[in-house]
Amino acid sequence: MSEPQGQIPTAMLEALSRNFCREAFSYGFKQIDFIRYVNHLLDASMKPGRSPASEPAAGAPPAPRKARGHALPLVGAEVGIRAFDRQLDLPLLEQWVREANGRYFLLSSTSPTRHSVHDLVDSEYTVLGTVILNDGTPIGSMAFLDFDRSQHRAELRKLIGVPSMRGRGFAKEASRLWIDHGLSTLGLRKIYLNTTHTNLRNVRLNEELGFKVEGILRNELCVDGEYQDVLRMGLWRE
């Protein structure tokens, strides 16, 4: 059954609710606390000036300066993406994926198994790029995993590895550059992502990049002894 036009997909609401409940229970929420929270949430949503349409998108980057169909390097307004250099970038990637946010870059989308950095880098089904600032400083990685050349599809992975560079719109701009590279240069018809990060900010970022929710796999992965949902989102080029 299709969702009414303009409404948030049910799968997304379920994913967000389950994620919130998990965090709330760990914080000590009881049933009455959920009811109180919902009341506060409704009150806050009806206050004037809180409509999303009246507020600019937080951290929205300027339109990237890029030429469609060009190979690497890709040049944006604030960041660019160059080809992955094993000698220069492998030590950085190994460092980035040891951090809490970075380890999801290596997590398999179909099992709780983590890829090794070397297996990921050396796979013939992986396409890697390094995110750089305008001065050439590397700050993260972009990847297409499981690149299926016959089906023209791949899984997107994004990582801003330097903590101080997060929350500044760099991930969004780099993702747009990388998606355009995949569609225009690599010939992809479908780009998808499987994320355990079901928080609203991450989902909204993916939506702004053109992804739509395709479904939710409940309790799909066990990470650090805790089962997590996997949200599947996809982008299709007609």
C-alpha positions as CSV (number, residue, x, y, z in Angstrom):
1,M,0.0,0.0,0.0
2,S,1.5,3.3,-1.1
3,E,2.0,6.2,1.3
4,P,-0.3,9.3,0.9
5,Q,1.6,11.9,-1.0
6,G,3.6,14.3,1.2
7,Q,3.6,12.1,4.2
8,I,6.7,10.6,5.9
9,P,6.9,6.9,5.0
10,T,5.7,4.5,7.6
11,A,9.0,2.5,7.5
12,M,10.9,5.6,8.4
13,L,8.6,6.4,11.3
14,E,8.9,2.9,12.6
15,A,12.7,3.0,12.4
16,L,12.9,6.4,14.1
17,S,10.5,5.2,16.9
18,R,12.4,2.0,17.5
19,N,15.7,3.9,17.7
20,F,14.2,6.5,20.1
21,C,12.7,3.8,22.3
22,R,16.0,2.0,22.5
23,E,17.8,5.1,23.7
24,A,14.9,6.1,26.0
25,F,14.8,2.8,27.8
26,S,18.6,2.9,28.3
27,Y,18.1,6.4,29.8
28,G,15.4,5.1,32.2
29,F,12.1,6.0,30.5
30,K,9.0,4.4,32.0
31,Q,5.6,4.2,30.2
32,I,4.4,7.5,31.8
33,D,7.6,9.2,30.6
34,F,6.8,8.3,27.0
35,I,3.3,9.8,27.4
36,R,4.7,13.0,28.9
37,Y,7.3,13.2,26.1
38,V,4.6,12.8,23.4
39,N,2.7,15.7,25.0
40,H,5.7,17.9,25.0
41,L,6.5,16.9,21.4
42,L,3.0,17.9,20.3
43,D,3.2,21.2,22.1
44,A,6.6,22.0,20.6
45,S,5.4,21.1,17.1
46,M,2.4,23.5,17.3
47,K,4.4,26.5,18.5
48,P,4.6,29.3,15.9
49,G,7.8,29.7,13.9
50,R,8.7,26.0,14.2
51,S,7.5,24.9,10.7
52,P,10.3,23.4,8.7
53,A,9.2,25.4,5.7
54,S,9.9,28.6,7.6
55,E,13.5,27.6,8.4
56,P,16.5,27.3,6.1
57,A,18.1,23.9,5.8
58,A,20.9,23.7,8.4
59,G,24.3,23.5,6.9
60,A,23.1,23.5,3.3
61,P,26.3,23.8,1.2
62,P,26.5,26.1,-1.9
63,A,25.9,24.4,-5.2
64,P,29.0,22.5,-6.2
65,R,31.2,23.6,-9.1
66,K,31.4,20.4,-11.1
67,A,31.3,19.3,-14.7
68,R,29.0,16.3,-15.3
69,G,30.6,13.2,-16.5
70,H,34.2,14.1,-15.6
71,A,36.5,11.6,-13.9
72,L,38.3,12.3,-10.7
73,P,39.2,14.7,-9.2
74,L,35.9,16.3,-8.5
75,V,35.8,19.9,-7.4
76,G,33.1,21.4,-5.2
77,A,32.6,24.8,-3.5
78,E,34.2,23.7,-0.2
79,V,35.4,20.2,-0.7
80,G,36.6,18.0,-3.5
81,I,37.2,14.3,-4.1
82,R,40.4,12.9,-5.6
83,A,41.3,9.3,-6.4
84,F,42.3,7.1,-3.5
85,D,46.0,6.9,-3.1
86,R,46.9,3.7,-1.3
87,Q,50.2,4.9,0.0
88,L,48.9,8.3,1.3
89,D,45.3,7.4,2.2
90,L,45.4,3.9,3.6
91,P,47.0,4.9,6.9
92,L,44.4,7.7,7.2
93,L,41.5,5.3,6.5
94,E,42.8,2.8,9.0
95,Q,42.9,5.6,11.6
96,W,39.4,6.9,10.7
97,V,37.6,3.5,10.9
98,R,38.9,2.9,14.4
99,E,36.8,5.7,15.7
100,A,33.2,5.0,16.7
101,N,31.5,6.7,13.7
102,G,34.1,5.3,11.3
103,R,33.6,1.6,12.1
104,Y,30.3,1.6,10.2
105,F,32.2,2.3,7.0
106,L,33.5,-1.3,7.2
107,L,30.4,-3.0,8.5
108,S,28.8,-5.4,6.1
109,S,25.3,-4.5,5.1
110,T,24.2,-8.1,5.2
111,S,25.9,-9.4,8.4
112,P,27.6,-8.1,11.5
113,T,30.9,-9.0,10.0
114,R,33.3,-6.1,9.5
115,H,35.4,-6.0,6.4
116,S,39.1,-5.4,6.9
117,V,40.4,-2.1,5.5
118,H,42.7,-4.0,3.1
119,D,40.0,-6.3,1.8
120,L,37.8,-3.3,1.1
121,V,40.5,-1.3,-0.6
122,D,41.7,-4.2,-2.7
123,S,38.3,-5.5,-3.8
124,E,37.6,-5.2,-7.5
125,Y,34.0,-4.3,-6.5
126,T,35.1,-1.2,-4.5
127,V,35.5,2.3,-5.9
128,L,37.1,4.7,-3.5
129,G,37.7,8.4,-3.3
130,T,39.3,10.7,-0.8
131,V,37.4,13.8,0.4
132,I,39.7,16.9,0.6
133,L,39.4,20.5,1.5
134,N,40.3,23.2,-1.0
135,D,43.8,23.3,0.3
136,G,44.2,19.6,-0.3
137,T,43.9,18.4,3.3
138,P,42.2,14.9,3.4
139,I,39.2,14.7,5.8
140,G,37.3,11.7,4.7
141,S,36.4,8.9,2.3
142,M,33.6,8.1,-0.2
143,A,33.0,4.6,-1.6
144,F,30.9,2.6,-3.8
145,L,30.8,-1.0,-2.5
146,D,29.6,-4.1,-4.3
147,F,29.8,-2.3,-7.6
148,D,27.7,-4.5,-10.0
149,R,28.7,-3.5,-13.5
150,S,26.2,-5.7,-15.2
151,Q,23.3,-4.4,-13.1
152,H,24.7,-0.8,-12.9
153,R,24.2,-0.5,-9.1
154,A,26.3,0.0,-6.0
155,E,26.1,0.8,-2.3
156,L,27.1,4.2,-1.2
157,R,29.3,4.7,1.9
158,K,30.4,8.1,3.2
159,L,32.7,9.1,6.0
160,I,34.1,12.3,7.3
161,G,36.9,10.9,9.3
162,V,38.1,14.1,11.0
163,P,35.7,14.8,13.9
164,S,36.2,18.6,13.8
165,M,35.1,18.6,10.1
166,R,31.7,17.1,10.9
167,G,28.5,19.1,11.0
168,R,29.7,21.7,8.5
169,G,27.9,20.4,5.4
170,F,31.0,18.7,4.0
171,A,29.4,15.2,3.9
172,K,26.4,16.5,1.9
173,E,28.6,18.3,-0.7
174,A,31.0,15.3,-1.0
175,S,28.0,12.9,-1.3
176,R,26.5,15.0,-4.1
177,L,29.8,15.0,-6.0
178,W,30.2,11.3,-5.5
179,I,26.6,10.4,-6.5
180,D,27.0,12.5,-9.7
181,H,30.3,10.7,-10.4
182,G,28.6,7.4,-10.0
183,L,25.6,8.2,-12.3
184,S,27.5,10.2,-14.9
185,T,30.9,8.5,-15.1
186,L,30.5,5.0,-13.7
187,G,27.1,4.5,-15.4
188,L,25.2,3.5,-12.3
189,R,21.4,3.4,-12.6
190,K,20.8,2.7,-8.9
191,I,22.6,3.8,-5.8
192,Y,21.5,2.4,-2.4
193,L,22.6,2.6,1.2
194,N,21.9,0.4,4.2
195,T,22.3,2.3,7.4
196,T,21.9,1.5,11.1
197,H,21.9,5.3,11.8
198,T,18.2,5.8,11.9
199,N,18.3,9.2,13.6
200,L,16.3,11.9,11.9
201,R,19.3,14.0,10.9
202,N,21.0,11.2,9.0
203,V,17.8,10.1,7.3
204,R,17.0,13.7,6.3
205,L,20.5,14.1,4.8
206,N,19.9,11.0,2.7
207,E,16.5,12.3,1.6
208,E,18.0,15.7,0.6
209,L,20.5,13.7,-1.6
210,G,17.6,12.1,-3.4
211,F,17.3,8.8,-1.6
212,K,13.9,7.3,-0.7
213,V,13.1,4.7,2.0
214,E,12.7,1.2,0.5
215,G,12.2,-0.7,3.7
216,I,13.4,-1.6,7.1
217,L,15.1,-4.8,8.3
218,R,14.2,-5.2,12.0
219,N,16.9,-6.4,14.4
220,E,19.1,-7.2,11.4
221,L,22.6,-6.6,12.9
222,C,24.1,-7.2,16.3
223,V,26.7,-4.5,17.1
224,D,28.4,-4.6,20.5
225,G,25.8,-7.0,21.8
226,E,22.8,-4.8,20.8
227,Y,20.5,-5.6,17.9
228,Q,19.9,-2.7,15.5
229,D,17.5,-2.1,12.6
230,V,18.9,-1.5,9.1
231,L,17.1,1.1,7.0
232,R,17.4,0.6,3.3
233,M,17.2,3.7,1.1
234,G,17.7,3.9,-2.7
235,L,18.2,6.4,-5.5
236,W,17.2,5.5,-9.0
237,R,18.1,7.2,-12.3
238,E,15.3,6.8,-14.8
